Amino acid sequence: MNFKLSAYQENILNTVKLTNKNILVDAKAGSGKTSTLILISEAIQKQGNKCLFLAFNKHIVEELKGKM
């Protein structure tokens, strides 16, 4: 992904990389949640760990399947 992360996205990624805590991302439509989720997945996998994401609807599942 070629874009500049917002301060919020950087904080989210740092939390993922530096802790084992569960996190909740609450943000408006179009704020980059899906892009952030993809970056989180990449960071977790680079650490040699597995991850599980849950979605509330099939649309987001299909969107993420195409992007991950």
PABATOR-30602 format. One record per atom (N, C-alpha, C, O): residue number from 0; residue in three letters; atom name; x negated, y, z. Coordinates in Angstrom, 3 decimals. Example, Ala and Ser with C-alpha at 12.3 -4.5 7.8 and 13.67 -1.06 7.14 Angstrom:
+------+------+-------+----------+----------+----------+
: logu : base : nukol :       px :       py :       pz :
+------+------+-------+----------+----------+----------+
:    0 :  ALA :     N :  -13.190 :   -5.690 :    7.800 :
:    0 :  ALA :    CA :  -12.300 :   -4.500 :    7.800 :
:    0 :  ALA :     C :  -13.200 :   -3.300 :    7.800 :
:    0 :  ALA :     O :  -14.236 :   -3.319 :    8.465 :
:    1 :  SER :     N :  -12.850 :   -2.250 :    7.080 :
:    1 :  SER :    CA :  -13.670 :   -1.060 :    7.140 :
:    1 :  SER :     C :  -12.900 :    0.030 :    7.870 :
:    1 :  SER :     O :  -13.409 :    1.138 :    8.039 :
+------+------+-------+----------+----------+----------+
end
This chain:
+------+------+-------+----------+----------+----------+
: logu : base : nukol :       px :       py :       pz :
+------+------+-------+----------+----------+----------+
:    0 :  MET :     N :   -0.842 :   -1.165 :    0.000 :
:    0 :  MET :    CA :    0.000 :    0.000 :    0.000 :
:    0 :  MET :     C :   -0.891 :    1.233 :    0.000 :
:    0 :  MET :     O :   -1.840 :    1.339 :    0.777 :
:    1 :  ASN :     N :   -0.574 :    2.132 :   -0.861 :
:    1 :  ASN :    CA :   -1.391 :    3.335 :   -0.997 :
:    1 :  ASN :     C :   -0.587 :    4.568 :   -0.608 :
:    1 :  ASN :     O :   -0.036 :    5.257 :   -1.467 :
:    2 :  PHE :     N :   -0.525 :    4.838 :    0.684 :
:    2 :  PHE :    CA :    0.107 :    6.044 :    1.166 :
:    2 :  PHE :     C :   -0.491 :    6.397 :    2.517 :
:    2 :  PHE :     O :   -1.071 :    5.549 :    3.196 :
:    3 :  LYS :     N :   -0.345 :    7.652 :    2.897 :
:    3 :  LYS :    CA :   -0.872 :    8.099 :    4.189 :
:    3 :  LYS :     C :    0.146 :    7.769 :    5.273 :
:    3 :  LYS :     O :    1.326 :    8.103 :    5.170 :
:    4 :  LEU :     N :   -0.342 :    7.110 :    6.306 :
:    4 :  LEU :    CA :    0.525 :    6.757 :    7.415 :
:    4 :  LEU :     C :    0.866 :    7.994 :    8.240 :
:    4 :  LEU :     O :    0.040 :    8.890 :    8.411 :
:    5 :  SER :     N :    2.089 :    8.025 :    8.744 :
:    5 :  SER :    CA :    2.460 :    9.088 :    9.683 :
:    5 :  SER :     C :    1.832 :    8.768 :   11.038 :
:    5 :  SER :     O :    1.348 :    7.657 :   11.257 :
:    6 :  ALA :     N :    1.843 :    9.723 :   11.924 :
:    6 :  ALA :    CA :    1.320 :    9.502 :   13.275 :
:    6 :  ALA :     C :    2.105 :    8.388 :   13.966 :
:    6 :  ALA :     O :    1.529 :    7.595 :   14.711 :
:    7 :  TYR :     N :    3.405 :    8.324 :   13.725 :
:    7 :  TYR :    CA :    4.237 :    7.279 :   14.317 :
:    7 :  TYR :     C :    3.823 :    5.901 :   13.806 :
:    7 :  TYR :     O :    3.691 :    4.956 :   14.584 :
:    8 :  GLN :     N :    3.618 :    5.794 :   12.488 :
:    8 :  GLN :    CA :    3.202 :    4.510 :   11.913 :
:    8 :  GLN :     C :    1.837 :    4.089 :   12.436 :
:    8 :  GLN :     O :    1.623 :    2.911 :   12.724 :
:    9 :  GLU :     N :    0.914 :    5.030 :   12.563 :
:    9 :  GLU :    CA :   -0.411 :    4.717 :   13.109 :
:    9 :  GLU :     C :   -0.302 :    4.206 :   14.538 :
:    9 :  GLU :     O :   -0.983 :    3.250 :   14.909 :
:   10 :  ASN :     N :    0.553 :    4.840 :   15.348 :
:   10 :  ASN :    CA :    0.752 :    4.395 :   16.730 :
:   10 :  ASN :     C :    1.337 :    2.992 :   16.784 :
:   10 :  ASN :     O :    0.930 :    2.179 :   17.614 :
:   11 :  ILE :     N :    2.282 :    2.707 :   15.912 :
:   11 :  ILE :    CA :    2.883 :    1.375 :   15.860 :
:   11 :  ILE :     C :    1.828 :    0.334 :   15.507 :
:   11 :  ILE :     O :    1.726 :   -0.698 :   16.171 :
:   12 :  LEU :     N :    1.047 :    0.600 :   14.470 :
:   12 :  LEU :    CA :    0.006 :   -0.352 :   14.057 :
:   12 :  LEU :     C :   -1.051 :   -0.540 :   15.133 :
:   12 :  LEU :     O :   -1.509 :   -1.660 :   15.356 :
:   13 :  ASN :     N :   -1.442 :    0.527 :   15.797 :
:   13 :  ASN :    CA :   -2.416 :    0.407 :   16.882 :
:   13 :  ASN :     C :   -1.868 :   -0.437 :   18.024 :
:   13 :  ASN :     O :   -2.599 :   -1.234 :   18.612 :
:   14 :  THR :     N :   -0.598 :   -0.270 :   18.341 :
:   14 :  THR :    CA :    0.025 :   -1.079 :   19.394 :
:   14 :  THR :     C :   -0.006 :   -2.550 :   19.009 :
:   14 :  THR :     O :   -0.313 :   -3.406 :   19.839 :
:   15 :  VAL :     N :    0.313 :   -2.845 :   17.750 :
:   15 :  VAL :    CA :    0.298 :   -4.231 :   17.271 :
:   15 :  VAL :     C :   -1.112 :   -4.806 :   17.348 :
:   15 :  VAL :     O :   -1.299 :   -5.941 :   17.785 :
:   16 :  LYS :     N :   -2.096 :   -4.031 :   16.929 :
:   16 :  LYS :    CA :   -3.473 :   -4.524 :   16.874 :
:   16 :  LYS :     C :   -4.120 :   -4.678 :   18.249 :
:   16 :  LYS :     O :   -4.962 :   -5.555 :   18.440 :
:   17 :  LEU :     N :   -3.736 :   -3.834 :   19.208 :
:   17 :  LEU :    CA :   -4.449 :   -3.785 :   20.482 :
:   17 :  LEU :     C :   -3.728 :   -4.446 :   21.653 :
:   17 :  LEU :     O :   -4.309 :   -4.598 :   22.727 :
:   18 :  THR :     N :   -2.466 :   -4.842 :   21.459 :
:   18 :  THR :    CA :   -1.716 :   -5.443 :   22.564 :
:   18 :  THR :     C :   -0.965 :   -6.684 :   22.089 :
:   18 :  THR :     O :   -0.895 :   -6.963 :   20.893 :
:   19 :  ASN :     N :   -0.419 :   -7.405 :   23.023 :
:   19 :  ASN :    CA :    0.465 :   -8.541 :   22.717 :
:   19 :  ASN :     C :    1.904 :   -8.194 :   23.062 :
:   19 :  ASN :     O :    2.737 :   -9.086 :   23.222 :
:   20 :  LYS :     N :    2.200 :   -6.927 :   23.175 :
:   20 :  LYS :    CA :    3.529 :   -6.482 :   23.578 :
:   20 :  LYS :     C :    4.521 :   -6.564 :   22.423 :
:   20 :  LYS :     O :    4.160 :   -6.392 :   21.258 :
:   21 :  ASN :     N :    5.771 :   -6.828 :   22.768 :
:   21 :  ASN :    CA :    6.852 :   -6.705 :   21.800 :
:   21 :  ASN :     C :    7.127 :   -5.221 :   21.612 :
:   21 :  ASN :     O :    7.005 :   -4.435 :   22.552 :
:   22 :  ILE :     N :    7.496 :   -4.842 :   20.401 :
:   22 :  ILE :    CA :    7.798 :   -3.437 :   20.165 :
:   22 :  ILE :     C :    9.126 :   -3.319 :   19.436 :
:   22 :  ILE :     O :    9.566 :   -4.253 :   18.765 :
:   23 :  LEU :     N :    9.750 :   -2.180 :   19.573 :
:   23 :  LEU :    CA :   10.987 :   -1.858 :   18.883 :
:   23 :  LEU :     C :   10.740 :   -0.583 :   18.097 :
:   23 :  LEU :     O :   10.258 :    0.409 :   18.644 :
:   24 :  VAL :     N :   11.070 :   -0.612 :   16.813 :
:   24 :  VAL :    CA :   10.938 :    0.575 :   15.974 :
:   24 :  VAL :     C :   12.340 :    1.048 :   15.639 :
:   24 :  VAL :     O :   13.102 :    0.344 :   14.977 :
:   25 :  ASP :     N :   12.672 :    2.235 :   16.096 :
:   25 :  ASP :    CA :   13.983 :    2.835 :   15.858 :
:   25 :  ASP :     C :   13.753 :    4.097 :   15.039 :
:   25 :  ASP :     O :   13.212 :    5.083 :   15.541 :
:   26 :  ALA :     N :   14.165 :    4.062 :   13.776 :
:   26 :  ALA :    CA :   13.907 :    5.201 :   12.895 :
:   26 :  ALA :     C :   15.014 :    5.314 :   11.858 :
:   26 :  ALA :     O :   15.743 :    4.358 :   11.593 :
:   27 :  LYS :     N :   15.121 :    6.489 :   11.285 :
:   27 :  LYS :    CA :   16.167 :    6.768 :   10.293 :
:   27 :  LYS :     C :   15.871 :    6.083 :    8.968 :
:   27 :  LYS :     O :   14.746 :    5.658 :    8.708 :
:   28 :  ALA :     N :   16.893 :    5.986 :    8.141 :
:   28 :  ALA :    CA :   16.755 :    5.424 :    6.797 :
:   28 :  ALA :     C :   15.729 :    6.234 :    6.006 :
:   28 :  ALA :     O :   15.712 :    7.463 :    6.062 :
:   29 :  GLY :     N :   14.877 :    5.525 :    5.271 :
:   29 :  GLY :    CA :   13.892 :    6.190 :    4.435 :
:   29 :  GLY :     C :   12.643 :    6.658 :    5.158 :
:   29 :  GLY :     O :   11.811 :    7.358 :    4.581 :
:   30 :  SER :     N :   12.510 :    6.272 :    6.425 :
:   30 :  SER :    CA :   11.365 :    6.738 :    7.206 :
:   30 :  SER :     C :   10.133 :    5.845 :    7.066 :
:   30 :  SER :     O :    9.061 :    6.194 :    7.561 :
:   31 :  GLY :     N :   10.271 :    4.702 :    6.399 :
:   31 :  GLY :    CA :    9.127 :    3.825 :    6.173 :
:   31 :  GLY :     C :    9.092 :    2.592 :    7.056 :
:   31 :  GLY :     O :    8.028 :    2.007 :    7.258 :
:   32 :  LYS :     N :   10.245 :    2.185 :    7.588 :
:   32 :  LYS :    CA :   10.274 :    1.011 :    8.468 :
:   32 :  LYS :     C :    9.839 :   -0.253 :    7.741 :
:   32 :  LYS :     O :    9.059 :   -1.037 :    8.282 :
:   33 :  THR :     N :   10.327 :   -0.462 :    6.532 :
:   33 :  THR :    CA :    9.959 :   -1.666 :    5.786 :
:   33 :  THR :     C :    8.483 :   -1.659 :    5.445 :
:   33 :  THR :     O :    7.816 :   -2.685 :    5.577 :
:   34 :  SER :     N :    7.961 :   -0.533 :    5.012 :
:   34 :  SER :    CA :    6.528 :   -0.427 :    4.708 :
:   34 :  SER :     C :    5.697 :   -0.684 :    5.959 :
:   34 :  SER :     O :    4.667 :   -1.355 :    5.897 :
:   35 :  THR :     N :    6.141 :   -0.157 :    7.083 :
:   35 :  THR :    CA :    5.444 :   -0.367 :    8.343 :
:   35 :  THR :     C :    5.485 :   -1.843 :    8.729 :
:   35 :  THR :     O :    4.491 :   -2.391 :    9.207 :
:   36 :  LEU :     N :    6.622 :   -2.479 :    8.524 :
:   36 :  LEU :    CA :    6.760 :   -3.904 :    8.831 :
:   36 :  LEU :     C :    5.797 :   -4.744 :    7.998 :
:   36 :  LEU :     O :    5.213 :   -5.702 :    8.505 :
:   37 :  ILE :     N :    5.631 :   -4.399 :    6.748 :
:   37 :  ILE :    CA :    4.688 :   -5.118 :    5.886 :
:   37 :  ILE :     C :    3.262 :   -4.926 :    6.394 :
:   37 :  ILE :     O :    2.489 :   -5.883 :    6.428 :
:   38 :  LEU :     N :    2.903 :   -3.712 :    6.787 :
:   38 :  LEU :    CA :    1.574 :   -3.451 :    7.334 :
:   38 :  LEU :     C :    1.363 :   -4.205 :    8.644 :
:   38 :  LEU :     O :    0.270 :   -4.709 :    8.900 :
:   39 :  ILE :     N :    2.402 :   -4.286 :    9.475 :
:   39 :  ILE :    CA :    2.319 :   -5.051 :   10.726 :
:   39 :  ILE :     C :    2.048 :   -6.514 :   10.418 :
:   39 :  ILE :     O :    1.197 :   -7.137 :   11.051 :
:   40 :  SER :     N :    2.763 :   -7.062 :    9.454 :
:   40 :  SER :    CA :    2.572 :   -8.461 :    9.067 :
:   40 :  SER :     C :    1.133 :   -8.709 :    8.617 :
:   40 :  SER :     O :    0.515 :   -9.698 :    9.011 :
:   41 :  GLU :     N :    0.609 :   -7.813 :    7.797 :
:   41 :  GLU :    CA :   -0.774 :   -7.955 :    7.320 :
:   41 :  GLU :     C :   -1.768 :   -7.890 :    8.476 :
:   41 :  GLU :     O :   -2.725 :   -8.664 :    8.515 :
:   42 :  ALA :     N :   -1.550 :   -6.977 :    9.414 :
:   42 :  ALA :    CA :   -2.463 :   -6.824 :   10.554 :
:   42 :  ALA :     C :   -2.449 :   -8.071 :   11.431 :
:   42 :  ALA :     O :   -3.499 :   -8.530 :   11.881 :
:   43 :  ILE :     N :   -1.269 :   -8.613 :   11.671 :
:   43 :  ILE :    CA :   -1.150 :   -9.818 :   12.502 :
:   43 :  ILE :     C :   -1.841 :  -10.997 :   11.838 :
:   43 :  ILE :     O :   -2.549 :  -11.756 :   12.499 :
:   44 :  GLN :     N :   -1.641 :  -11.153 :   10.547 :
:   44 :  GLN :    CA :   -2.252 :  -12.268 :    9.825 :
:   44 :  GLN :     C :   -3.765 :  -12.126 :    9.749 :
:   44 :  GLN :     O :   -4.477 :  -13.130 :    9.791 :
:   45 :  LYS :     N :   -4.274 :  -10.896 :    9.638 :
:   45 :  LYS :    CA :   -5.720 :  -10.678 :    9.624 :
:   45 :  LYS :     C :   -6.362 :  -11.086 :   10.948 :
:   45 :  LYS :     O :   -7.535 :  -11.457 :   10.985 :
:   46 :  GLN :     N :   -5.594 :  -11.016 :   12.028 :
:   46 :  GLN :    CA :   -6.079 :  -11.432 :   13.341 :
:   46 :  GLN :     C :   -6.009 :  -12.948 :   13.500 :
:   46 :  GLN :     O :   -6.403 :  -13.483 :   14.537 :
:   47 :  GLY :     N :   -5.511 :  -13.639 :   12.481 :
:   47 :  GLY :    CA :   -5.397 :  -15.094 :   12.536 :
:   47 :  GLY :     C :   -4.172 :  -15.577 :   13.289 :
:   47 :  GLY :     O :   -4.107 :  -16.738 :   13.691 :
:   48 :  ASN :     N :   -3.207 :  -14.704 :   13.482 :
:   48 :  ASN :    CA :   -1.986 :  -15.054 :   14.203 :
:   48 :  ASN :     C :   -0.812 :  -15.207 :   13.253 :
:   48 :  ASN :     O :   -0.860 :  -14.776 :   12.101 :
:   49 :  LYS :     N :    0.232 :  -15.826 :   13.755 :
:   49 :  LYS :    CA :    1.470 :  -15.970 :   13.005 :
:   49 :  LYS :     C :    2.477 :  -14.962 :   13.537 :
:   49 :  LYS :     O :    2.363 :  -14.483 :   14.665 :
:   50 :  CYS :     N :    3.463 :  -14.648 :   12.704 :
:   50 :  CYS :    CA :    4.492 :  -13.721 :   13.151 :
:   50 :  CYS :     C :    5.859 :  -14.169 :   12.642 :
:   50 :  CYS :     O :    5.966 :  -14.901 :   11.659 :
:   51 :  LEU :     N :    6.877 :  -13.722 :   13.320 :
:   51 :  LEU :    CA :    8.256 :  -14.032 :   12.965 :
:   51 :  LEU :     C :    9.032 :  -12.731 :   12.980 :
:   51 :  LEU :     O :    8.966 :  -11.972 :   13.948 :
:   52 :  PHE :     N :    9.762 :  -12.473 :   11.918 :
:   52 :  PHE :    CA :   10.612 :  -11.291 :   11.849 :
:   52 :  PHE :     C :   12.052 :  -11.746 :   11.725 :
:   52 :  PHE :     O :   12.355 :  -12.694 :   11.000 :
:   53 :  LEU :     N :   12.925 :  -11.075 :   12.424 :
:   53 :  LEU :    CA :   14.351 :  -11.356 :   12.366 :
:   53 :  LEU :     C :   15.048 :  -10.177 :   11.718 :
:   53 :  LEU :     O :   14.673 :   -9.024 :   11.934 :
:   54 :  ALA :     N :   16.072 :  -10.475 :   10.918 :
:   54 :  ALA :    CA :   16.807 :   -9.413 :   10.245 :
:   54 :  ALA :     C :   18.298 :   -9.578 :   10.514 :
:   54 :  ALA :     O :   18.784 :  -10.682 :   10.759 :
:   55 :  PHE :     N :   19.002 :   -8.472 :   10.462 :
:   55 :  PHE :    CA :   20.434 :   -8.491 :   10.721 :
:   55 :  PHE :     C :   21.268 :   -8.775 :    9.475 :
:   55 :  PHE :     O :   22.463 :   -9.054 :    9.576 :
:   56 :  ASN :     N :   20.644 :   -8.706 :    8.305 :
:   56 :  ASN :    CA :   21.419 :   -9.011 :    7.099 :
:   56 :  ASN :     C :   20.529 :   -9.624 :    6.022 :
:   56 :  ASN :     O :   19.304 :   -9.513 :    6.060 :
:   57 :  LYS :     N :   21.179 :  -10.268 :    5.071 :
:   57 :  LYS :    CA :   20.463 :  -10.988 :    4.023 :
:   57 :  LYS :     C :   19.728 :  -10.037 :    3.067 :
:   57 :  LYS :     O :   18.698 :  -10.401 :    2.501 :
:   58 :  HIS :     N :   20.248 :   -8.844 :    2.894 :
:   58 :  HIS :    CA :   19.635 :   -7.882 :    1.973 :
:   58 :  HIS :     C :   18.191 :   -7.581 :    2.366 :
:   58 :  HIS :     O :   17.298 :   -7.608 :    1.520 :
:   59 :  ILE :     N :   17.962 :   -7.296 :    3.639 :
:   59 :  ILE :    CA :   16.597 :   -6.967 :    4.075 :
:   59 :  ILE :     C :   15.691 :   -8.183 :    3.968 :
:   59 :  ILE :     O :   14.503 :   -8.049 :    3.673 :
:   60 :  VAL :     N :   16.237 :   -9.364 :    4.205 :
:   60 :  VAL :    CA :   15.445 :  -10.591 :    4.064 :
:   60 :  VAL :     C :   14.972 :  -10.730 :    2.625 :
:   60 :  VAL :     O :   13.796 :  -10.995 :    2.378 :
:   61 :  GLU :     N :   15.874 :  -10.555 :    1.687 :
:   61 :  GLU :    CA :   15.519 :  -10.682 :    0.272 :
:   61 :  GLU :     C :   14.530 :   -9.593 :   -0.147 :
:   61 :  GLU :     O :   13.613 :   -9.853 :   -0.926 :
:   62 :  GLU :     N :   14.711 :   -8.384 :    0.364 :
:   62 :  GLU :    CA :   13.778 :   -7.295 :    0.050 :
:   62 :  GLU :     C :   12.377 :   -7.619 :    0.554 :
:   62 :  GLU :     O :   11.395 :   -7.419 :   -0.161 :
:   63 :  LEU :     N :   12.284 :   -8.113 :    1.771 :
:   63 :  LEU :    CA :   10.979 :   -8.431 :    2.342 :
:   63 :  LEU :     C :   10.339 :   -9.636 :    1.652 :
:   63 :  LEU :     O :    9.119 :   -9.668 :    1.491 :
:   64 :  LYS :     N :   11.126 :  -10.617 :    1.246 :
:   64 :  LYS :    CA :   10.568 :  -11.769 :    0.527 :
:   64 :  LYS :     C :    9.852 :  -11.304 :   -0.732 :
:   64 :  LYS :     O :    8.801 :  -11.839 :   -1.086 :
:   65 :  GLY :     N :   10.413 :  -10.320 :   -1.404 :
:   65 :  GLY :    CA :    9.809 :   -9.822 :   -2.626 :
:   65 :  GLY :     C :    8.562 :   -8.977 :   -2.398 :
:   65 :  GLY :     O :    7.735 :   -8.827 :   -3.298 :
:   66 :  LYS :     N :    8.427 :   -8.427 :   -1.202 :
:   66 :  LYS :    CA :    7.307 :   -7.527 :   -0.925 :
:   66 :  LYS :     C :    6.178 :   -8.168 :   -0.137 :
:   66 :  LYS :     O :    5.057 :   -7.661 :   -0.140 :
:   67 :  MET :     N :    6.457 :   -9.269 :    0.533 :
:   67 :  MET :    CA :    5.414 :   -9.905 :    1.352 :
:   67 :  MET :     C :    4.777 :  -11.053 :    0.616 :
:   67 :  MET :     O :    3.880 :  -11.706 :    1.149 :
+------+------+-------+----------+----------+----------+
end
